[in-house]
Amino acid sequence: MPDFPLEIYSAYGGIRLMVPVSLRDSKGSLGYLKALLDTGAPNTMIFENLLKRFRRLKALSFPQAQYSSLAGDILERKTAGELIIGLRDSGNKFVGFKQEVSVGINPNQRVVSQNPLEMILGLDFLLSQKAVLDLKNPEKPLLHVEG
């Protein structure tokens, strides 16, 4: 079971756990970003502003409209399809995980412009990868993944 070091980040009045991520699609690497590890978020999601940086990604509508809430605002949820989320393990090797990823679209742009986060790794990712948070050493939190 690989271990992935997490970074501690202070935001929204509390401590948050972040993980460096490499995103890939079927054509290759899209780039790097930091993702919030959010056990309360049902879906793994990138935000609309990331589409400008990763121009190959497209936000496609689901057959029926879907919505999520973030910081009190409603986001329309679209799909970016299945992407490979690469995490750097404790041995400094990238390990890739296939995951359906949503795109959060906010019509008034307030959430997107005020949101410093680019991606959320949600409960769907944690469950599908059989991931466990290890907080035994609070200064060096880890994510254990069975995959």
C-alpha positions as CSV (number, residue, x, y, z in Angstrom):
1,M,0.0,0.0,0.0
2,P,1.8,3.2,-1.1
3,D,2.0,6.2,1.2
4,F,1.5,9.7,-0.1
5,P,2.7,12.7,2.0
6,L,0.1,15.4,2.5
7,E,0.8,19.2,3.0
8,I,-0.8,21.2,5.7
9,Y,-2.5,24.4,4.5
10,S,-4.4,27.0,6.5
11,A,-7.6,28.2,4.8
12,Y,-11.2,29.0,5.4
13,G,-10.6,29.4,9.1
14,G,-9.0,26.0,9.6
15,I,-6.4,23.4,8.7
16,R,-6.7,21.7,5.3
17,L,-4.8,18.8,3.8
18,M,-3.4,19.3,0.3
19,V,-1.7,16.9,-2.0
20,P,0.4,17.7,-5.1
21,V,-1.3,16.2,-8.2
22,S,-0.3,15.5,-11.8
23,L,-3.3,15.3,-14.2
24,R,-3.3,13.3,-17.4
25,D,-5.9,12.6,-20.0
26,S,-5.8,10.1,-22.9
27,K,-3.5,12.4,-24.9
28,G,-0.9,12.8,-22.1
29,S,0.1,15.2,-19.3
30,L,-2.1,18.2,-18.6
31,G,0.0,19.7,-15.8
32,Y,0.5,19.9,-12.0
33,L,-1.7,21.4,-9.3
34,K,-2.5,21.0,-5.6
35,A,-5.7,19.3,-4.6
36,L,-7.6,19.6,-1.4
37,L,-8.3,16.3,0.3
38,D,-12.0,16.7,1.3
39,T,-13.7,13.8,3.1
40,G,-16.9,15.7,3.1
41,A,-17.1,16.3,-0.7
42,P,-19.0,13.5,-2.5
43,N,-17.2,14.2,-5.9
44,T,-13.7,14.7,-7.2
45,M,-13.9,18.1,-8.9
46,I,-11.8,20.6,-10.7
47,F,-12.9,24.2,-11.0
48,E,-13.8,26.1,-14.1
49,N,-10.8,28.4,-13.9
50,L,-8.5,25.4,-14.5
51,L,-10.0,24.9,-18.0
52,K,-8.1,28.0,-19.1
53,R,-4.8,26.5,-18.0
54,F,-5.5,23.0,-19.3
55,R,-7.1,23.9,-22.6
56,R,-7.6,20.3,-23.8
57,L,-10.1,19.7,-21.0
58,K,-13.7,20.3,-21.8
59,A,-16.7,20.6,-19.5
60,L,-19.4,18.3,-20.9
61,S,-22.9,18.4,-19.6
62,F,-24.4,15.3,-17.9
63,P,-27.7,14.0,-19.5
64,Q,-29.5,15.6,-16.5
65,A,-28.3,18.7,-14.8
66,Q,-26.3,18.1,-11.6
67,Y,-25.4,20.6,-8.8
68,S,-23.0,20.8,-5.9
69,S,-22.6,23.3,-3.1
70,L,-19.3,25.0,-2.2
71,A,-18.9,27.7,0.4
72,G,-22.6,28.4,0.3
73,D,-22.8,28.8,-3.4
74,I,-24.4,26.4,-5.9
75,L,-22.2,25.1,-8.7
76,E,-23.4,23.3,-11.8
77,R,-21.5,20.1,-12.1
78,K,-20.3,19.0,-15.5
79,T,-17.9,16.2,-16.4
80,A,-14.3,16.3,-17.6
81,G,-14.5,12.5,-18.1
82,E,-12.0,10.0,-16.8
83,L,-8.6,11.4,-16.0
84,I,-5.5,9.9,-14.4
85,I,-4.7,11.5,-11.1
86,G,-1.0,11.1,-10.3
87,L,0.2,11.3,-6.7
88,R,3.9,11.3,-5.7
89,D,4.6,8.6,-3.1
90,S,7.0,8.6,-0.2
91,G,9.7,7.2,-2.5
92,N,9.2,10.2,-4.9
93,K,7.5,8.1,-7.6
94,F,4.3,9.1,-9.3
95,V,1.5,6.6,-9.1
96,G,-1.6,7.1,-11.4
97,F,-5.2,6.5,-10.5
98,K,-8.1,6.6,-13.0
99,Q,-11.0,8.7,-11.7
100,E,-14.1,10.3,-13.1
101,V,-13.6,14.0,-12.5
102,S,-16.3,16.7,-12.4
103,V,-16.0,20.4,-13.3
104,G,-17.6,23.0,-11.0
105,I,-19.2,25.8,-13.0
106,N,-20.4,28.9,-11.2
107,P,-22.5,31.3,-13.3
108,N,-21.5,34.4,-11.3
109,Q,-17.8,33.5,-11.0
110,R,-17.7,34.6,-7.3
111,V,-16.8,31.1,-6.0
112,V,-14.2,30.5,-8.7
113,S,-12.5,33.9,-8.4
114,Q,-12.4,33.8,-4.5
115,N,-11.4,30.1,-4.4
116,P,-7.7,29.5,-4.2
117,L,-8.2,25.8,-4.8
118,E,-8.0,24.2,-8.2
119,M,-9.1,20.7,-7.3
120,I,-10.9,18.7,-4.7
121,L,-10.2,15.0,-4.2
122,G,-13.5,13.8,-2.8
123,L,-15.0,10.8,-1.1
124,D,-15.5,9.0,-4.5
125,F,-11.7,9.0,-5.0
126,L,-11.0,8.0,-1.4
127,L,-13.5,5.1,-1.5
128,S,-12.6,3.8,-5.0
129,Q,-8.9,3.7,-4.1
130,K,-9.5,2.4,-0.5
131,A,-7.6,5.4,0.9
132,V,-7.0,5.9,4.6
133,L,-5.8,9.1,6.2
134,D,-2.9,8.6,8.6
135,L,-2.8,11.4,11.2
136,K,-0.7,9.6,13.8
137,N,2.0,12.2,13.2
138,P,0.1,15.5,12.8
139,E,3.1,17.3,11.4
140,K,3.5,14.7,8.6
141,P,0.1,13.4,7.6
142,L,0.0,10.6,5.0
143,L,-2.6,9.1,2.7
144,H,-2.4,5.3,2.5
145,V,-3.9,4.0,-0.8
146,E,-4.6,0.3,-1.6
147,G,-5.8,1.2,-5.1
